Amino acid sequence: MADSYDAMNTNRVYRNKLSKEHILEETENCKGKQFDPRIADVMISLIKNDELNGDNAES
């Protein structure tokens, strides 16, 4: 899940990073399929509460 979030939240040579809304939508759509539902729920909560943002990570 963390790797998927990083891939969606990072600019790639083939596309720009996805919006927060798109990442939330993709996580919700893949919950129970690609992502463990319990982990996905934690990630969704972290994203919604802006507690998971590599751009603002402290060093």
N, C-alpha and C positions, 0 to 999 in steps of 0.2 A: 504494500500500500504506500509506503513512504517513497519508494522508487517511482511508482506511478504518479504520485503527487508532484515529485520533483520534475518528472518528464512533462507534465501538464503545465507546471508553473515556471518553466524555463524556456527562453527563446531557443529555437532550434534552427538549423540552416534551412529547413523545409517549411517552417511556420513560426509565427510569433507565439509567445506564451498565451495560454488561454485565460479568459477572465475568471474572476472568483466565482461568478454565477455559473459559468460553464463547467468549471471544475466540480462545483457542488452537484450540478445536474448529472455529470458523468459518474461521479462517485455514487450517487443515489441509484442511478440506472444499473450500475455494475454490482451493487450490494447483493450478496447472496449468490452471485454468479462468479465474477472474477475476484471479488473482495469478500473476506469474512464479514458478515453483517455486524458483528460486535466491534470489529476494528474500524469498519467504515463509519459506524455511528460516532465513534470517538473522533475520527478524522473530521467528519462533518461538523461536530461541535467545536473542535479546535479552529477550523477554518472560519466558521460563522462568528466566533468570538475573537477573531484576529490574533489568535495565540500561536499560529503556525504560518509565519511569513518570513522566508529566507532573506527578503530585502531589508528587514528590520532586525535581524538577529544581532545580538550583542557579541562582541569578540571576547 
